[in-house]
Amino acid sequence: MPSDLGDLATRLVAVVNAATWAEMRRLLEADPELSSPAAVAVVDGWADQVRDDPESAGKLREYRDMLRECGEQGVAAYFDEQAAILAADETITGLTEAIAIVSAGSPMRAVWGNQLFLAYSRRFDDRGDPQDLHAAIAAARAAAGDPATPSEVRPGLLTNLAVGLLDRFALLAEDADLRAAIDAAAEAVGAGAACATYPEALSTYGRALLVRAARGGEREQYEEGAQVLQQAADLCRDPLNRAAVLASLGNGLSDVFLYTGELDVLDRAVAATTEAVDATPAGSADWWIRQSNLGVVLLTRYDHSGDIADADASIAALRRAVETCPPTASGRPAIMTNLGLVLAERHERFRDPADLDAALAAFEEAVDGTPETGIHRPMVLSNLGGGLIDRYHERGGPADLDRAIRCFEQALSGSGLDWATRAATSHNLGRALLDRYDRDSAPADLEQAAEAVRAAVAATPDGSQRLPGWLSSLAEVLGRRERTADESDTAARRAIELGSEVDLATALRSALEWGERAARHGRHRVAVDALTAGVTVLERLVRTQGLRRQKETWLRDAVMLGPRLAYAAAADGAPVTAVTGLERCRAVLLSEALERNPAVLRQLTADGHGELAARFTAASGRLDP
């Protein structure tokens, strides 16, 4: 290229060296002479001078042709056409450049802004980088706020903006994002039912309302959210869209249950998620995701009711998800985590070593599949720690306990935990430190255990089904020190009271542990109170179980509970209480042997054995007091 450049040539050099399409357009629009025949001739001369370098000559001829077309059809028309070409491949780079160079009043800005939102969202789902989520939200917000955006397109952009804000709220828990999501979704709904994206707007609005309710709203708030989502499902003519809305309804109600602990909310979550699975084509990506969601919500209900049928159904759903989920799918670690959790829960009841081994294998795969810097890494580490603790309790390997503590500490040092998982991890760290105190007798471990479990209790709302378990652990930690025995009793009593409302299994375990702890220290009157409360919980718990296999897990506790109560009462000088307590526990066993299960009796009659059902009813009736 010649060194003695005239004024036009100097300005053309700036065009050729422009770093972006947007900068090039700005230069050409500001200086019409740059696309004149004279400018075309200058660049053509440069290309001729470097004809021995085919690559450089070819590039200069591309600039020459660009200048000629800008002169013939106008700079705006040329760059709008180029923007469409750049956007056609739907890459983040291409869409970003297309938006930057298209004319300010072009409606294509909104279209490409929406595509850019989707591209960034997909990359966030794949990589988990919060910067991609921030960029997705910025793209949707810019497109929705562009004055040139057509009115029929704006509601869809607002809906996508709300979706991105909800995802960021789930990640960072900033209330401003939740409020903005509700406002954006409400504005999208306000466009009216005639809008093509109205069902999606309704669905997102309902989801946002349920997220707000899960943060501590009143029942009316989550009822409103559920009604909006149900309305959205009813409006969906496409079965696949309806399945997606029902999946959102199930997820939202499940989150609300974690705050309220109301079983009817959880039952509705199971029903909605089941319907979503049934409406989704088997083998599709959505199918394995929704199978996983169904497994999670069934696990949550098992945690509440103790009905082993829910645990079995959860494992079956999660294994179906694992079988169809691609090995490299970004959601696979979450599925393996949930499968590990429910296998660990079932192991806790039946002590089948195969369940524990399978749970740990699932947790290990989840950790291996989660990047070191991934936002979900703290959660999968926490769950692996829990599995290692279970194996330590069963098999006594000291390395399992030490590794579990490291897992919990690493998880708590990260920033990817929501309040519920952080509370659970803090609780589990406290339990692990208590185990190490029992092993090594280091007073610092006991102090740190109390601190960790207190943090879990403090972070958990009163209505949460998890709070009874945290309180029971706090009672156990404080019960190791005589100076905090009264505080330990208070925590145990509260664990039983709250557990009787939201988690009967934990309430029973709390009563047994409290009674045993009190008796061990010669506090027999306290032991009687604790174990008597346990009998009441046991009576309720056994009645909630539908199958013999399920009941037997709790009946084993009845066998332990009666003699312990009788011994404590006798040691306290209360023989009548001893006999009464023992007989109440025996009555649970007897009532099980002669229980009139209405569903079973109806089935007997339907199978042609009505006379047998009538005889059974009459015989058990004669035994009723």
Wavefront OBJ file of the C-alpha trace (Angstrom):
o trace
v 0.000 0.000 0.000
v 1.470 3.390 -0.970
v 2.907 5.557 1.798
v 2.011 8.899 0.155
v -1.755 8.883 0.834
v -4.111 11.675 0.051
v -6.894 12.791 2.403
v -9.431 10.362 0.908
v -6.973 7.500 1.085
v -6.249 8.281 4.744
v -9.952 8.149 5.575
v -10.306 4.906 3.642
v -7.534 3.338 5.714
v -9.677 3.973 8.813
v -12.556 2.093 7.149
v -10.346 -0.869 6.230
v -8.903 -0.989 9.766
v -12.270 -0.685 11.541
v -12.484 -3.261 14.340
v -16.229 -3.919 14.015
v -19.012 -3.720 11.477
v -20.682 -1.083 13.637
v -17.595 1.180 13.530
v -17.346 0.729 9.751
v -20.990 1.731 9.289
v -20.509 4.795 11.485
v -17.557 5.975 9.363
v -19.366 5.451 6.061
v -22.577 7.153 7.196
v -20.614 10.134 8.504
v -18.605 10.543 5.282
v -20.548 9.840 2.025
v -17.386 10.394 -0.059
v -16.024 7.090 1.339
v -18.537 5.171 -0.837
v -18.081 7.350 -3.918
v -16.667 6.080 -7.258
v -13.400 7.839 -6.385
v -13.094 5.833 -3.154
v -13.863 2.622 -5.033
v -11.097 3.444 -7.510
v -8.562 4.083 -4.702
v -9.199 0.715 -3.053
v -9.167 -1.031 -6.445
v -5.726 0.511 -7.049
v -4.464 -0.859 -3.694
v -5.647 -4.315 -4.659
v -3.781 -4.107 -7.973
v -0.584 -3.058 -6.186
v -0.596 -6.193 -4.002
v -1.748 -8.627 -6.686
v 1.269 -10.838 -5.917
v -0.301 -11.451 -2.466
v -3.611 -13.159 -3.367
v -4.957 -13.091 0.196
v -4.412 -9.333 0.685
v -5.617 -8.512 -2.827
v -8.771 -10.572 -2.310
v -9.544 -8.827 0.987
v -9.127 -5.364 -0.596
v -11.419 -6.319 -3.475
v -14.085 -7.294 -0.864
v -13.799 -3.799 0.605
v -13.960 -2.317 -2.924
v -17.195 -4.220 -3.646
v -18.653 -3.179 -0.285
v -17.991 0.499 -1.023
v -19.507 0.167 -4.494
v -22.702 -1.434 -3.103
v -22.963 1.186 -0.350
v -22.752 3.886 -3.039
v -25.368 2.210 -5.218
v -27.998 1.134 -2.634
v -27.134 3.294 0.359
v -25.119 2.561 3.476
v -28.171 1.743 5.640
v -29.610 -0.746 3.153
v -26.263 -2.480 2.662
v -25.528 -2.902 6.383
v -29.070 -4.017 7.174
v -28.612 -6.736 4.568
v -25.265 -7.706 6.087
v -26.836 -7.782 9.545
v -29.348 -10.342 8.328
v -26.511 -12.462 6.937
v -24.572 -12.232 10.226
v -27.657 -13.144 12.256
v -28.527 -16.106 10.066
v -26.095 -18.466 11.789
v -27.605 -17.562 15.207
v -24.220 -17.462 16.936
v -23.653 -15.040 19.795
v -20.957 -13.194 17.833
v -23.051 -12.952 14.684
v -26.198 -11.822 16.502
v -24.269 -9.254 18.541
v -22.721 -7.741 15.412
v -26.059 -7.833 13.579
v -27.783 -5.883 16.345
v -24.901 -3.393 16.444
v -25.024 -2.528 12.718
v -28.725 -2.756 11.854
v -30.603 0.540 11.516
v -31.865 1.978 14.797
v -35.506 1.849 13.752
v -35.411 -1.674 12.335
v -37.867 -4.157 13.894
v -35.192 -6.831 13.345
v -33.373 -5.531 16.418
v -36.077 -7.110 18.578
v -36.043 -10.386 16.644
v -32.284 -10.747 16.865
v -32.296 -9.528 20.469
v -34.633 -12.390 21.321
v -32.386 -14.855 19.478
v -29.386 -13.472 21.357
v -31.227 -13.996 24.652
v -31.864 -17.624 23.694
v -28.250 -18.167 22.594
v -26.836 -16.808 25.849
v -29.408 -18.797 27.849
v -28.414 -22.032 26.126
v -24.765 -21.366 26.843
v -25.554 -20.614 30.476
v -27.404 -23.919 30.741
v -24.391 -25.727 29.261
v -21.596 -23.956 31.147
v -23.187 -22.405 34.215
v -21.288 -19.116 33.776
v -23.331 -16.320 35.448
v -21.926 -13.821 32.915
v -23.907 -15.566 30.186
v -27.075 -15.212 32.243
v -26.389 -11.510 32.798
v -25.864 -11.078 29.047
v -29.089 -12.944 28.252
v -31.072 -10.661 30.561
v -29.433 -7.558 29.071
v -30.330 -8.733 25.543
v -33.980 -9.362 26.441
v -34.255 -6.085 28.348
v -32.778 -4.088 25.459
v -35.055 -5.754 22.911
v -38.179 -5.297 25.049
v -37.317 -1.643 25.690
v -36.536 -0.753 22.063
v -39.159 1.764 20.780
v -39.047 0.055 17.384
v -40.126 -3.315 18.803
v -43.523 -4.296 17.308
v -46.344 -4.458 19.859
v -47.105 -8.069 18.973
v -43.478 -9.079 19.678
v -42.998 -7.185 22.944
v -45.003 -9.568 25.242
v -42.808 -12.499 24.200
v -39.668 -10.487 24.936
v -41.031 -9.483 28.340
v -41.805 -13.115 29.086
v -38.250 -14.152 28.210
v -36.914 -11.303 30.335
v -38.953 -12.593 33.273
v -37.630 -16.128 32.707
v -34.035 -14.885 32.770
v -34.636 -12.821 35.896
v -36.177 -15.820 37.668
v -33.148 -17.920 36.760
v -30.843 -15.238 38.139
v -32.941 -14.952 41.297
v -32.560 -18.699 41.811
v -28.805 -18.229 41.476
v -28.197 -15.032 43.448
v -31.397 -14.637 45.540
v -31.594 -10.875 44.910
v -35.126 -9.634 45.628
v -34.849 -6.961 42.932
v -34.670 -9.689 40.275
v -37.802 -11.391 41.622
v -39.742 -8.116 41.682
v -38.587 -7.251 38.168
v -39.553 -10.734 36.944
v -43.058 -10.392 38.378
v -43.437 -6.923 36.831
v -42.220 -8.068 33.400
v -44.439 -11.149 33.371
v -47.449 -9.146 34.568
v -46.895 -6.627 31.766
v -46.706 -9.476 29.254
v -49.968 -10.936 30.589
v -51.519 -7.477 30.378
v -51.155 -7.578 26.583
v -54.255 -9.781 26.585
v -55.367 -13.264 25.597
v -55.283 -12.379 21.903
v -51.489 -12.330 22.043
v -49.876 -15.486 20.613
v -47.554 -15.829 23.611
v -50.296 -15.321 26.224
v -50.127 -18.907 27.641
v -46.347 -18.622 28.036
v -46.730 -15.235 29.728
v -49.348 -16.666 32.099
v -47.119 -19.626 32.881
v -44.129 -17.408 33.673
v -46.255 -15.067 35.769
v -47.672 -17.965 37.764
v -44.207 -19.401 38.252
v -42.955 -16.024 39.516
v -45.844 -15.787 41.971
v -45.051 -19.251 43.323
v -41.391 -18.302 43.730
v -42.495 -15.285 45.755
v -44.808 -17.478 47.837
v -41.943 -19.887 48.494
v -40.016 -16.972 49.985
v -42.567 -16.620 52.765
v -45.816 -15.489 51.175
v -49.330 -16.134 52.424
v -51.436 -19.064 51.243
v -53.467 -16.719 49.034
v -50.299 -15.842 47.119
v -49.376 -19.379 46.180
v -52.997 -20.232 45.465
v -52.997 -17.336 43.015
v -49.801 -18.633 41.416
v -51.207 -22.158 41.144
v -54.442 -20.875 39.625
v -52.566 -18.795 37.045
v -50.442 -21.793 36.034
v -53.493 -24.052 35.817
v -55.183 -21.446 33.640
v -52.121 -21.388 31.408
v -52.192 -25.188 31.126
v -55.876 -25.147 30.197
v -55.196 -22.609 27.439
v -52.439 -24.654 25.833
v -53.712 -26.405 22.740
v -50.356 -28.023 22.054
v -49.920 -31.055 24.404
v -46.179 -30.391 24.660
v -46.739 -26.806 25.797
v -49.314 -28.001 28.308
v -46.821 -30.511 29.672
v -44.259 -27.726 30.104
v -46.724 -25.570 32.048
v -47.742 -28.488 34.262
v -44.064 -29.159 34.952
v -43.664 -25.538 36.077
v -46.720 -25.912 38.297
v -45.292 -29.032 39.909
v -41.876 -27.447 40.478
v -43.404 -24.284 41.904
v -45.715 -26.077 44.315
v -42.836 -28.278 45.452
v -40.803 -25.155 46.294
v -43.766 -23.667 48.161
v -44.058 -26.852 50.222
v -40.474 -26.479 51.407
v -41.543 -23.227 53.043
v -45.077 -24.044 54.226
v -44.834 -27.768 54.978
v -48.497 -28.179 53.918
v -49.024 -31.720 52.622
v -51.896 -30.817 50.288
v -49.512 -28.498 48.417
v -47.065 -31.383 47.992
v -49.796 -33.753 46.801
v -50.782 -31.206 44.161
v -47.130 -30.941 43.112
v -46.923 -34.723 42.645
v -50.167 -34.752 40.641
v -49.069 -31.910 38.335
v -45.608 -33.396 37.758
v -47.052 -36.846 37.065
v -49.445 -35.366 34.505
v -46.543 -33.487 32.901
v -44.542 -36.728 32.573
v -47.512 -38.581 31.103
v -47.992 -35.837 28.483
v -44.318 -35.827 27.403
v -43.044 -38.156 24.632
v -40.916 -40.933 26.127
v -37.236 -40.634 25.394
v -37.249 -36.912 24.641
v -34.985 -34.511 26.522
v -37.976 -33.054 28.326
v -39.073 -36.565 29.302
v -35.950 -37.431 31.259
v -35.887 -33.978 32.840
v -39.488 -34.382 34.011
v -38.879 -37.930 35.174
v -36.113 -36.461 37.299
v -38.462 -33.768 38.629
v -41.041 -36.432 39.474
v -38.392 -38.384 41.351
v -37.492 -35.289 43.365
v -41.041 -34.388 44.347
v -41.782 -38.005 45.314
v -38.632 -37.992 47.448
v -39.864 -34.825 49.137
v -43.188 -36.473 49.928
v -41.436 -39.550 51.257
v -39.421 -37.319 53.564
v -42.716 -35.984 54.916
v -44.907 -39.088 55.115
v -42.396 -41.911 55.430
v -44.455 -43.902 52.897
v -41.896 -46.210 51.308
v -44.027 -46.438 48.158
v -43.016 -42.844 47.421
v -39.330 -43.723 47.839
v -39.633 -46.720 45.520
v -41.514 -44.665 42.926
v -38.902 -41.908 43.198
v -36.053 -44.346 42.551
v -37.901 -45.833 39.565
v -38.494 -42.373 38.036
v -34.896 -41.273 38.554
v -33.510 -44.489 37.093
v -35.690 -43.980 34.013
v -34.195 -40.507 33.756
v -30.630 -41.864 34.068
v -31.264 -44.478 31.366
v -32.335 -41.867 28.803
v -30.174 -38.908 29.820
v -27.072 -38.522 27.595
v -23.798 -39.084 29.509
v -22.583 -35.584 28.628
v -25.848 -33.759 29.384
v -25.399 -30.809 31.725
v -28.345 -31.989 33.841
v -27.007 -35.488 34.451
v -25.096 -34.630 37.683
v -28.330 -33.283 39.183
v -30.183 -36.495 38.311
v -27.399 -38.617 39.824
v -27.492 -36.440 42.938
v -31.234 -36.917 43.379
v -30.971 -40.652 42.743
v -28.267 -40.857 45.382
v -30.431 -38.958 47.863
v -33.435 -41.241 47.596
v -31.283 -44.394 47.665
v -29.673 -43.053 50.839
v -33.127 -42.402 52.311
v -34.242 -45.961 51.553
v -31.024 -47.306 53.010
v -31.775 -45.411 56.205
v -35.029 -47.350 56.606
v -34.049 -50.852 55.429
v -30.266 -50.884 55.889
v -29.682 -52.632 52.578
v -25.931 -52.185 51.866
v -26.626 -52.255 48.116
v -28.680 -49.058 48.421
v -25.836 -47.271 50.202
v -23.252 -48.412 47.665
v -25.497 -47.305 44.789
v -26.107 -43.949 46.475
v -22.381 -43.270 46.870
v -21.698 -44.289 43.275
v -24.358 -41.798 42.152
v -22.902 -39.028 44.327
v -19.365 -39.704 43.056
v -20.556 -39.505 39.428
v -22.342 -36.243 40.186
v -19.152 -34.713 41.641
v -17.006 -35.986 38.765
v -19.444 -34.507 36.243
v -19.574 -31.061 37.841
v -16.825 -28.522 36.970
v -14.609 -27.314 39.817
v -15.956 -23.785 39.309
v -19.533 -24.852 38.510
v -22.336 -23.215 40.463
v -23.707 -26.621 41.499
v -20.385 -27.939 42.805
v -21.096 -27.004 46.454
v -24.408 -28.891 46.361
v -22.976 -32.118 44.926
v -20.086 -31.983 47.398
v -22.572 -31.620 50.236
v -24.505 -34.671 49.104
v -21.364 -36.757 48.680
v -20.422 -35.781 52.221
v -23.785 -37.027 53.434
v -23.295 -40.395 51.731
v -19.820 -40.759 53.197
v -21.222 -40.084 56.660
v -23.819 -42.815 56.178
v -21.088 -45.275 55.211
v -18.969 -44.210 58.171
v -21.864 -44.921 60.515
v -22.402 -48.331 58.970
v -18.836 -49.488 58.390
v -16.679 -47.265 60.578
v -14.004 -46.226 58.069
v -12.263 -43.151 59.551
v -11.270 -41.895 56.090
v -14.962 -41.575 55.169
v -15.614 -39.267 58.126
v -12.602 -37.047 57.439
v -13.443 -36.783 53.744
v -17.077 -35.981 54.544
v -16.053 -33.041 56.736
v -13.819 -31.733 53.939
v -16.710 -32.030 51.480
v -19.049 -30.049 53.751
v -16.454 -27.356 54.423
v -15.683 -26.973 50.715
v -19.394 -26.770 49.937
v -19.974 -24.019 52.506
v -17.024 -22.031 51.172
v -18.687 -21.804 47.746
v -21.386 -19.404 46.595
v -23.717 -21.738 44.707
v -25.946 -22.833 47.615
v -29.467 -21.574 48.156
v -30.641 -21.053 51.745
v -32.144 -24.535 52.048
v -29.052 -26.377 50.790
v -26.727 -24.149 52.819
v -28.744 -24.901 55.953
v -28.667 -28.630 55.191
v -24.925 -28.565 54.581
v -24.280 -26.633 57.783
v -26.399 -29.173 59.666
v -24.524 -32.086 58.113
v -21.185 -30.509 58.966
v -22.332 -30.216 62.565
v -23.327 -33.880 62.653
v -19.990 -34.924 61.140
v -18.049 -32.826 63.646
v -20.054 -34.459 66.429
v -19.046 -37.863 65.079
v -15.411 -36.792 65.062
v -15.775 -35.518 68.630
v -17.036 -38.986 69.614
v -14.044 -40.511 67.864
v -11.254 -38.147 68.946
v -12.711 -36.362 72.036
v -11.512 -32.957 70.792
v -13.572 -30.238 72.563
v -13.159 -27.888 69.577
v -15.118 -30.315 67.390
v -18.070 -30.224 69.814
v -18.060 -26.418 69.922
v -17.892 -26.185 66.144
v -20.638 -28.784 65.806
v -22.980 -26.713 67.968
v -22.139 -23.583 65.986
v -22.822 -25.293 62.647
v -26.169 -26.783 63.691
v -27.299 -23.501 65.275
v -26.588 -21.834 61.913
v -28.799 -24.397 60.179
v -31.658 -23.809 62.618
v -31.342 -20.029 62.337
v -31.466 -20.152 58.520
v -34.589 -22.331 58.330
v -38.141 -20.904 58.539
v -40.514 -22.307 61.162
v -42.813 -23.956 58.612
v -40.081 -25.920 56.859
v -40.263 -29.698 57.054
v -36.490 -29.746 57.567
v -36.490 -27.745 60.782
v -37.486 -30.658 63.081
v -34.424 -32.591 61.941
v -32.104 -29.648 62.558
v -33.621 -29.140 66.026
v -33.220 -32.825 66.848
v -29.533 -32.632 65.953
v -29.115 -29.465 67.981
v -30.674 -31.255 70.946
v -28.199 -34.095 70.574
v -25.167 -31.803 70.328
v -26.231 -29.716 73.320
v -27.094 -32.867 75.231
v -23.428 -33.829 75.328
v -22.782 -31.042 77.839
v -24.450 -30.914 81.237
v -24.512 -27.107 81.231
v -26.723 -27.070 78.121
v -29.057 -29.947 79.084
v -32.106 -27.675 79.512
v -31.499 -26.048 76.151
v -31.167 -29.524 74.655
v -34.568 -30.522 76.101
v -36.163 -27.401 74.647
v -34.785 -28.151 71.189
v -35.932 -31.799 71.351
v -39.415 -30.828 72.526
v -39.744 -28.329 69.709
v -38.482 -30.911 67.194
v -41.268 -33.293 68.223
v -43.929 -30.579 68.174
v -42.983 -29.324 64.723
v -42.274 -32.814 63.400
v -45.750 -33.950 64.422
v -47.067 -31.429 61.907
v -44.648 -31.798 59.001
v -42.355 -34.838 59.487
v -43.623 -37.691 61.662
v -40.566 -39.865 61.028
v -38.220 -37.213 62.420
v -40.569 -36.570 65.338
v -40.431 -40.259 66.296
v -36.658 -40.421 65.962
v -36.322 -37.239 68.050
v -38.469 -38.706 70.816
v -36.502 -41.964 70.916
v -33.125 -40.197 70.970
v -34.246 -37.677 73.583
v -35.661 -40.399 75.815
v -32.553 -42.537 75.535
v -30.294 -39.540 76.198
v -32.250 -38.499 79.289
v -32.376 -42.050 80.694
v -28.627 -42.446 80.172
v -28.068 -39.445 82.460
v -30.551 -40.643 85.078
v -33.202 -38.033 84.140
v -36.035 -40.551 84.121
v -38.930 -38.099 84.392
v -37.715 -36.316 81.249
v -37.248 -39.681 79.531
v -40.874 -40.601 80.324
v -42.141 -37.345 78.800
v -40.029 -37.824 75.691
v -40.977 -41.457 75.096
v -44.665 -40.862 75.814
v -44.644 -38.224 73.096
v -42.951 -40.783 70.878
v -45.778 -43.280 71.392
v -48.302 -40.674 70.256
v -46.249 -39.970 67.139
v -45.858 -43.695 66.435
v -49.606 -44.253 66.571
v -50.124 -41.536 63.977
v -47.234 -42.689 61.824
v -48.329 -46.305 61.572
v -51.794 -45.188 60.461
v -50.292 -43.298 57.498
v -48.664 -46.414 56.007
v -50.582 -48.351 53.366
v -48.633 -51.615 52.907
v -47.401 -54.180 55.389
v -43.818 -53.756 54.188
v -43.997 -50.035 54.909
v -45.477 -50.440 58.372
v -42.911 -52.983 59.492
v -40.191 -50.334 59.374
v -41.992 -48.290 62.017
v -43.297 -51.273 63.992
v -39.701 -52.135 64.800
v -39.530 -48.781 66.568
v -42.663 -49.686 68.513
v -40.875 -52.787 69.829
v -38.046 -50.587 71.174
v -40.249 -47.761 72.388
v -42.498 -49.706 74.768
v -39.804 -51.326 76.928
v -37.799 -48.095 77.099
v -40.836 -46.158 78.282
v -41.738 -48.834 80.818
v -38.199 -48.892 82.227
v -37.976 -45.094 82.502
v -41.383 -44.856 84.190
v -40.530 -47.638 86.634
v -37.215 -45.970 87.460
v -39.133 -42.742 88.045
v -41.459 -44.508 90.501
v -44.506 -44.421 88.206
v -45.605 -48.047 87.710
v -49.011 -47.113 86.276
v -47.356 -45.015 83.592
v -44.965 -47.895 82.897
v -47.822 -50.351 82.325
v -49.922 -47.865 80.350
v -47.054 -46.961 78.046
v -46.135 -50.574 77.410
v -49.751 -51.477 76.642
v -50.110 -48.576 74.222
v -47.151 -49.863 72.241
v -48.508 -53.404 72.331
v -51.810 -52.054 71.084
v -50.084 -50.659 68.014
v -48.784 -54.143 67.206
v -52.165 -55.766 67.865
v -54.081 -53.219 65.840
v -51.760 -53.861 62.923
v -52.450 -57.577 63.111
v -56.214 -56.932 62.955
v -56.322 -53.641 61.114
v -59.329 -52.940 58.935
v -57.846 -51.340 55.869
v -60.857 -49.994 53.912
v -59.079 -50.204 50.574
v -58.126 -53.846 51.165
v -61.637 -54.738 52.296
v -63.148 -53.092 49.217
v -60.745 -55.059 47.028
v -61.726 -58.304 48.767
v -65.373 -57.588 48.050
v -64.625 -56.670 44.426
v -62.732 -59.971 44.011
v -65.758 -61.954 45.148
v -64.734 -62.434 48.785
v -67.345 -60.175 50.363
v -68.215 -62.742 53.056
v -64.578 -62.878 54.188
v -64.423 -59.077 54.339
v -67.618 -58.972 56.426
v -66.343 -61.611 58.847
v -63.029 -59.750 59.258
v -64.844 -56.477 59.961
v -67.114 -58.102 62.534
v -64.237 -59.840 64.322
v -62.078 -56.724 64.570
v -65.110 -54.699 65.660
v -65.555 -56.960 68.660
v -61.970 -56.143 69.677
v -62.487 -52.376 69.536
v -62.816 -50.734 72.965
l 1 2 3 4 5 6 7 8 9 10 11 12 13 14 15 16 17 18 19 20 21 22 23 24 25 26 27 28 29 30 31 32 33 34 35 36 37 38 39 40 41 42 43 44 45 46 47 48 49 50 51 52 53 54 55 56 57 58 59 60 61 62 63 64 65 66 67 68 69 70 71 72 73 74 75 76 77 78 79 80 81 82 83 84 85 86 87 88 89 90 91 92 93 94 95 96 97 98 99 100 101 102 103 104 105 106 107 108 109 110 111 112 113 114 115 116 117 118 119 120 121 122 123 124 125 126 127 128 129 130 131 132 133 134 135 136 137 138 139 140 141 142 143 144 145 146 147 148 149 150 151 152 153 154 155 156 157 158 159 160 161 162 163 164 165 166 167 168 169 170 171 172 173 174 175 176 177 178 179 180 181 182 183 184 185 186 187 188 189 190 191 192 193 194 195 196 197 198 199 200 201 202 203 204 205 206 207 208 209 210 211 212 213 214 215 216 217 218 219 220 221 222 223 224 225 226 227 228 229 230 231 232 233 234 235 236 237 238 239 240 241 242 243 244 245 246 247 248 249 250 251 252 253 254 255 256 257 258 259 260 261 262 263 264 265 266 267 268 269 270 271 272 273 274 275 276 277 278 279 280 281 282 283 284 285 286 287 288 289 290 291 292 293 294 295 296 297 298 299 300 301 302 303 304 305 306 307 308 309 310 311 312 313 314 315 316 317 318 319 320 321 322 323 324 325 326 327 328 329 330 331 332 333 334 335 336 337 338 339 340 341 342 343 344 345 346 347 348 349 350 351 352 353 354 355 356 357 358 359 360 361 362 363 364 365 366 367 368 369 370 371 372 373 374 375 376 377 378 379 380 381 382 383 384 385 386 387 388 389 390 391 392 393 394 395 396 397 398 399 400 401 402 403 404 405 406 407 408 409 410 411 412 413 414 415 416 417 418 419 420 421 422 423 424 425 426 427 428 429 430 431 432 433 434 435 436 437 438 439 440 441 442 443 444 445 446 447 448 449 450 451 452 453 454 455 456 457 458 459 460 461 462 463 464 465 466 467 468 469 470 471 472 473 474 475 476 477 478 479 480 481 482 483 484 485 486 487 488 489 490 491 492 493 494 495 496 497 498 499 500 501 502 503 504 505 506 507 508 509 510 511 512 513 514 515 516 517 518 519 520 521 522 523 524 525 526 527 528 529 530 531 532 533 534 535 536 537 538 539 540 541 542 543 544 545 546 547 548 549 550 551 552 553 554 555 556 557 558 559 560 561 562 563 564 565 566 567 568 569 570 571 572 573 574 575 576 577 578 579 580 581 582 583 584 585 586 587 588 589 590 591 592 593 594 595 596 597 598 599 600 601 602 603 604 605 606 607 608 609 610 611 612 613 614 615 616 617 618 619 620 621 622 623 624 625
